[in-house]
């Protein structure tokens, strides 16, 4: 675009705006009237405001015929367009169209200068945290990420989905040195697999942390002694409530109260996520098994993971409730 009149950035009313020197516009429009009279008449007749439509600078160094410094008027683009239109001449029309093009060019420059906010980088699954991590030998999502990655490799080998899932679970359990039952893989405890059979099947597997397998050193002695045996039955919180005679005011089993009891004895924590609201602590893992159950009010075929408890926890809860009753009795009927 040819530059008919110089456009400069000036401070107008606290904002930096594109402006035009009024004298340059006067010359371009070929006004027959003297500059000072012309600009002052236009300001008065059309109610232009200083520091809004124009600014006056008196430091140009030029002198008028009477020895006084001349005033430089710098007009906003809007005022310059209006003055050009008022003249009703071909030069006025040309100037107005030129200023419109200048505005469009400036808008394009400003729009390009506005940078889009940077996208938040998604955290890799293996690096995500979980409230249960403090109770697990290896962070939860690191195990899940490893399982998903190995599962992908197993499927690439042409295995059926069920077999691929079983093999992936066993491999990740061996790789990290953990019992996968505490991560929800109820049927896949730690299984020794030769390294040579594992290596070719990895796909972008996260680097494992130092393994901390379950043992007598990592699990409390009482829990090891009462470890669940393969034939032991498992119970839901509702079934436990029936066995312990824990009922609501409407005389129905109270699984919520059972969950609170399991929390009080240190066997589980409340940490809601997309998988479950309750999760076993380090002490509670040896009593827990996970299963898939139909989702309430869900679509056909949708399931959720449910934590069920070994009957071994009944003894722990019985003992805890007995101590509670004994303490309550002592407070109600103190000795002496």
C-alpha positions as CSV (number, residue, x, y, z in Angstrom):
1,X,0.0,0.0,0.0
2,X,1.4,3.4,-1.1
3,X,1.9,5.8,1.8
4,X,-0.1,8.9,1.0
5,X,0.2,10.4,4.5
6,X,2.5,9.3,7.3
7,X,0.7,7.5,10.1
8,X,2.5,7.6,13.5
9,X,1.8,6.1,16.9
10,X,1.1,8.8,19.5
11,X,-0.2,8.9,23.1
12,X,-3.8,10.1,23.0
13,X,-5.8,10.3,26.2
14,X,-3.7,7.6,27.9
15,X,-3.8,5.2,24.9
16,X,-1.3,4.7,22.1
17,X,-3.2,5.3,18.9
18,X,-2.3,5.7,15.2
19,X,-2.3,9.5,14.3
20,X,-1.9,11.7,11.3
21,X,-0.2,15.1,11.3
22,X,-3.0,17.7,10.6
23,X,-0.7,19.8,8.4
24,X,0.2,16.8,6.2
25,X,-3.6,16.2,5.7
26,X,-4.2,19.9,5.0
27,X,-1.6,19.8,2.3
28,X,-2.9,16.5,0.7
29,X,-6.5,17.7,0.7
30,X,-5.3,20.9,-1.1
31,X,-7.4,23.2,1.2
32,X,-7.5,26.8,-0.1
33,X,-7.9,28.1,3.5
34,X,-4.9,28.7,5.8
35,X,-4.1,25.8,8.1
36,X,-4.7,27.4,11.5
37,X,-8.1,28.8,10.5
38,X,-9.1,25.6,8.9
39,X,-8.2,23.2,11.7
40,X,-9.7,25.5,14.4
41,X,-12.9,26.0,12.5
42,X,-13.3,22.2,12.0
43,X,-12.6,21.5,15.7
44,X,-15.2,24.1,16.8
45,X,-17.9,23.3,14.3
46,X,-17.8,19.5,14.6
47,X,-17.0,19.4,18.4
48,X,-13.8,17.5,18.2
49,X,-12.2,17.0,21.7
50,X,-8.5,17.4,22.6
51,X,-6.9,14.3,24.1
52,X,-9.7,12.2,22.6
53,X,-9.8,13.1,18.9
54,X,-6.5,14.9,18.6
55,X,-3.5,16.2,20.6
56,X,-1.5,19.4,20.3
57,X,2.3,19.4,20.4
58,X,4.3,22.7,20.5
59,X,7.8,21.5,20.5
60,X,8.5,21.2,16.8
61,X,10.9,24.1,16.9
62,X,9.0,26.0,14.1
63,X,8.0,29.7,14.7
64,X,5.0,31.5,13.4
65,X,5.2,34.9,11.7
66,X,4.9,36.5,15.1
67,X,7.7,34.6,16.6
68,X,5.5,32.2,18.6
69,X,6.0,28.4,18.4
70,X,3.6,26.8,16.0
71,X,1.2,24.1,17.2
72,X,1.4,20.6,15.7
73,X,-2.0,18.9,15.6
74,X,-2.0,15.1,15.5
75,X,-5.3,13.6,14.6
76,X,-6.7,10.2,15.3
77,X,-7.5,8.1,12.2
78,X,-11.2,8.5,13.0
79,X,-10.9,12.3,13.0
80,X,-8.8,12.3,9.9
81,X,-11.4,10.1,8.1
82,X,-14.2,12.5,9.1
83,X,-12.3,15.6,8.0
84,X,-11.5,14.0,4.7
85,X,-15.2,13.1,4.1
86,X,-16.3,16.7,5.1
87,X,-14.4,18.2,2.2
88,X,-16.5,16.3,-0.4
89,X,-13.7,16.3,-3.0
90,X,-11.9,13.5,-4.9
91,X,-8.9,14.1,-2.7
92,X,-11.0,13.8,0.4
93,X,-12.5,10.5,-0.8
94,X,-9.0,9.2,-1.6
95,X,-7.7,10.2,1.8
96,X,-10.7,8.5,3.6
97,X,-10.2,5.2,1.7
98,X,-6.5,5.4,2.5
99,X,-7.2,5.7,6.2
100,X,-9.6,2.8,6.1
101,X,-6.9,0.6,4.6
102,X,-4.5,1.8,7.2
103,X,-6.9,0.7,10.0
104,X,-7.3,-2.7,8.4
105,X,-3.6,-3.2,8.2
106,X,-3.1,-2.2,11.8
107,X,-5.9,-4.6,12.9
108,X,-4.2,-7.5,11.0
109,X,-0.8,-6.7,12.7
110,X,-2.4,-6.6,16.1
111,X,-4.3,-9.9,15.6
112,X,-1.1,-11.6,14.5
113,X,0.7,-10.2,17.6
114,X,-1.9,-11.8,19.9
115,X,-0.4,-15.2,20.7
116,X,-2.6,-18.1,21.5
117,X,-2.2,-19.3,25.1
118,X,0.1,-22.3,25.3
119,X,-1.6,-25.6,25.6
120,X,-1.1,-27.4,28.8
121,X,1.1,-30.4,28.4
122,X,-0.7,-33.6,29.3
123,X,1.0,-35.6,32.0
124,X,2.0,-39.1,30.9
125,X,-0.1,-41.8,32.6
126,X,3.0,-43.3,34.2
127,X,3.8,-39.9,35.9
128,X,0.4,-39.2,37.2
129,X,-0.2,-39.4,41.0
130,X,-2.9,-41.2,43.0
131,X,-3.9,-40.8,46.6
132,X,-3.0,-44.4,47.2
133,X,0.6,-44.1,46.2
134,X,1.7,-43.6,49.8
135,X,0.3,-47.1,50.6
136,X,1.7,-48.9,47.5
137,X,5.2,-50.3,46.8
138,X,5.1,-48.8,43.3
139,X,2.9,-45.8,42.2
140,X,-0.5,-47.0,41.0
141,X,-0.5,-45.3,37.6
142,X,3.0,-46.5,36.8
143,X,1.8,-50.1,37.1
144,X,-1.3,-49.3,35.0
145,X,0.8,-47.6,32.3
146,X,3.2,-50.5,32.2
147,X,0.3,-53.0,31.9
148,X,-1.3,-51.0,29.0
149,X,2.0,-50.8,27.2
150,X,2.8,-54.5,27.5
151,X,-0.8,-55.4,26.6
152,X,-0.4,-53.5,23.3
153,X,2.8,-55.5,22.6
154,X,1.0,-58.8,23.4
155,X,-1.8,-58.0,21.0
156,X,0.7,-57.1,18.3
157,X,2.0,-60.6,18.7
158,X,-1.4,-61.9,17.6
159,X,-2.6,-63.2,20.9
160,X,-6.3,-63.3,21.8
161,X,-7.5,-60.4,24.0
162,X,-8.0,-62.6,27.1
163,X,-4.6,-64.3,26.8
164,X,-2.9,-61.0,26.0
165,X,-4.4,-59.5,29.2
166,X,-3.3,-62.4,31.3
167,X,0.3,-62.4,29.9
168,X,0.6,-58.6,30.2
169,X,-0.5,-58.7,33.8
170,X,2.0,-61.4,34.7
171,X,4.8,-59.7,32.9
172,X,4.3,-56.3,34.6
173,X,4.0,-58.0,38.0
174,X,7.4,-59.7,37.4
175,X,9.0,-56.6,36.0
176,X,8.1,-54.4,38.9
177,X,8.4,-57.1,41.5
178,X,4.9,-56.6,43.0
179,X,1.8,-58.7,43.8
180,X,-0.7,-57.4,41.3
181,X,-3.6,-58.3,43.5
182,X,-3.1,-55.1,45.4
183,X,-3.6,-53.2,42.2
184,X,-6.9,-54.8,41.3
185,X,-5.5,-57.7,39.2
186,X,-7.2,-60.3,41.5
187,X,-6.2,-63.4,39.5
188,X,-2.6,-62.5,38.8
189,X,-0.1,-62.6,41.7
190,X,3.6,-62.2,41.1
191,X,4.8,-64.9,38.6
192,X,8.4,-65.5,37.7
193,X,9.0,-65.2,34.0
194,X,12.5,-65.5,32.3
195,X,13.7,-62.1,31.1
196,X,14.4,-63.4,27.6
197,X,10.6,-64.0,27.1
198,X,9.8,-60.4,28.2
199,X,12.2,-58.2,26.4
200,X,10.8,-58.4,22.8
201,X,7.2,-57.7,24.0
202,X,7.6,-54.2,25.5
203,X,6.2,-51.1,23.7
204,X,7.3,-47.8,25.2
205,X,7.3,-49.3,28.7
206,X,7.9,-46.8,31.6
207,X,11.1,-47.3,33.4
208,X,10.4,-49.4,36.6
209,X,11.1,-48.1,40.0
210,X,13.1,-50.2,42.5
211,X,10.7,-53.1,43.4
212,X,9.3,-53.6,46.9
213,X,7.7,-57.0,46.9
214,X,5.2,-57.9,49.6
215,X,7.0,-59.8,52.4
216,X,7.1,-60.2,56.1
217,X,9.2,-57.0,56.2
218,X,6.6,-54.9,54.3
219,X,3.4,-56.3,55.7
220,X,2.6,-56.1,59.5
221,X,3.1,-59.4,61.3
222,X,-0.5,-59.7,62.3
223,X,-1.6,-59.4,58.7
224,X,0.9,-62.0,57.6
225,X,-0.4,-64.5,60.2
226,X,-4.0,-64.0,59.1
227,X,-3.2,-64.0,55.4
228,X,-6.1,-65.0,53.2
229,X,-6.0,-68.6,52.1
230,X,-7.1,-69.7,48.5
231,X,-10.3,-71.3,49.7
232,X,-11.4,-68.5,52.1
233,X,-14.8,-66.9,51.2
234,X,-15.1,-63.1,50.5
235,X,-17.8,-60.8,51.6
236,X,-19.2,-57.4,50.5
237,X,-19.7,-54.6,53.1
238,X,-23.4,-55.4,53.1
239,X,-22.8,-59.0,53.9
240,X,-20.3,-58.0,56.7
241,X,-23.0,-55.7,58.1
242,X,-25.4,-58.6,58.3
243,X,-22.8,-60.8,60.1
244,X,-22.0,-58.0,62.6
245,X,-25.7,-57.0,63.0
246,X,-25.0,-53.4,61.8
247,X,-28.3,-52.0,60.6
248,X,-29.7,-48.6,59.7
249,X,-32.7,-47.1,61.4
250,X,-34.9,-48.8,58.8
251,X,-33.5,-52.2,59.8
252,X,-31.5,-52.8,56.6
253,X,-27.8,-53.7,56.5
254,X,-25.6,-50.6,56.7
255,X,-22.6,-51.0,54.3
256,X,-21.6,-47.4,54.8
257,X,-21.0,-48.0,58.5
258,X,-19.0,-51.1,57.7
259,X,-16.8,-49.0,55.3
260,X,-16.2,-46.5,58.1
261,X,-15.3,-49.3,60.5
262,X,-12.8,-50.7,58.0
263,X,-11.3,-47.2,57.7
264,X,-11.1,-46.9,61.5
265,X,-9.2,-50.1,61.9
266,X,-6.7,-49.0,59.2
267,X,-7.7,-51.4,56.4
268,X,-8.9,-48.9,53.8
269,X,-8.9,-45.2,52.9
270,X,-11.5,-43.0,51.2
271,X,-9.8,-41.7,48.0
272,X,-12.4,-41.4,45.2
273,X,-11.2,-41.8,41.6
274,X,-12.5,-43.2,38.3
275,X,-12.1,-46.8,39.6
276,X,-13.4,-46.8,43.2
277,X,-14.2,-44.6,46.2
278,X,-12.5,-46.9,48.7
279,X,-9.0,-48.4,48.4
280,X,-7.1,-50.8,50.7
281,X,-4.2,-49.6,52.8
282,X,-1.0,-51.6,52.9
283,X,-2.4,-53.5,55.9
284,X,-5.7,-54.1,54.2
285,X,-4.4,-55.4,50.8
286,X,-3.9,-59.0,52.1
287,X,-7.7,-59.2,52.8
288,X,-9.0,-57.7,49.6
289,X,-10.1,-59.1,46.2
290,X,-11.5,-57.0,43.4
291,X,-14.4,-58.1,41.1
292,X,-16.4,-56.6,38.2
293,X,-20.1,-56.0,39.0
294,X,-22.9,-54.4,36.8
295,X,-23.0,-50.6,37.1
296,X,-26.2,-49.3,38.8
297,X,-28.3,-47.2,36.4
298,X,-25.6,-47.7,33.8
299,X,-25.8,-48.8,30.2
300,X,-26.3,-52.5,29.4
301,X,-23.0,-54.2,29.9
302,X,-21.3,-51.5,31.9
303,X,-19.5,-52.6,35.0
304,X,-17.6,-51.2,37.9
305,X,-14.9,-52.6,40.2
306,X,-16.0,-53.7,43.6
307,X,-13.7,-54.4,46.6
308,X,-14.7,-57.5,48.6
309,X,-13.3,-58.6,51.9
310,X,-12.0,-61.9,53.3
311,X,-14.0,-63.4,56.2
312,X,-10.7,-62.8,58.1
313,X,-11.7,-59.2,58.7
314,X,-14.7,-60.3,60.8
315,X,-12.3,-61.1,63.7
316,X,-10.6,-57.8,63.4
317,X,-13.9,-55.9,63.3
318,X,-15.3,-58.0,66.2
319,X,-12.3,-57.1,68.3
320,X,-12.5,-53.4,67.5
321,X,-16.2,-53.3,68.3
322,X,-15.7,-55.2,71.6
323,X,-13.1,-52.6,72.6
324,X,-15.4,-49.8,71.7
325,X,-18.2,-51.3,73.8
326,X,-15.8,-51.9,76.7
327,X,-14.6,-48.3,76.6
328,X,-18.2,-47.0,76.4
329,X,-19.1,-49.2,79.4
330,X,-16.2,-47.9,81.5
331,X,-17.1,-44.3,80.7
332,X,-20.8,-44.9,81.7
333,X,-20.0,-47.0,84.8
334,X,-16.5,-46.0,86.0
335,X,-14.9,-48.1,88.7
336,X,-14.6,-46.7,92.3
